[in-house]
Amino acid sequence: MSTNAAFAGPVPGGRPGSGTQRAIEAGELERWYTDQRAWPVRRDECGRLWLEAGTEFDVLEVPEAAGRRALRRLIGYGQAALAPGPVALSEAAAPPDAAKLSVPGRGDAAVRLAATPEADEPGIARCCFFVAPGARDDLPELLDWLDWGGIDLGLRAHGLGDRIPAPTPQRWLHNPLAVPPEVIALLATIAESCSRYALTRRAF
């Protein structure tokens, strides 16, 4: 394994853009998640790896452009209280509902706070902000408190009973070894970035 300069630990597969990237096996990636993060990992019948949300983290998922903008701003603040945790780039969106699989017999389905067609438009990737567990259930109330309630921001939240595809190393945008922060620390910046993105989309 090699050390990715963006992260505080070894990442299998090499650093994006370094010329040292290599294909990694699912077993190697699974070991990395269990050894480095102790996150719940499951394989499906096709051998694809999934991370189970709700115990170690929840996930706030937003359109890629909005997520990248929010991440730049959060890092730019330079304040520990507003520091982002792990952030990954999802695969390009699958048809609706295909990306919202839940683990049988556990919890509720993913909370979707979006109605815009582009939220699930095939070919558009999304940013996944890993935050402290419980964020999914708190999100509607927090958005109301921040005066974003009832506004279509293109957000989707994953919590207990949900799972997301395990990001490969090259898809991590920000430290996968960071502690997932409380969602309230990030939410105002993420919501504002999502609003700007939605307005830009509607303008064209």
Buried (B, 14 or more C-beta within 10 A) or exposed (E): EBEBEBBEEBBBBBBBEEEEBEEBEBEEBBEBBEEBBEBBBEEEEEEEBBBBBBEBBBBBBBBBBBBBBBBEBBEEEEEEEBBBBBBBBBEEBEEEEEBBBBBEEEBEEBBBBBEBEBBBBEEBBBBBBBBBBBBBBBBBEBBEEEEBEEEBBBBBBBBBBBBBBBBBBBBBBBBBBBEBBBBBBBBBBBBBBBBBBBEEBEEE
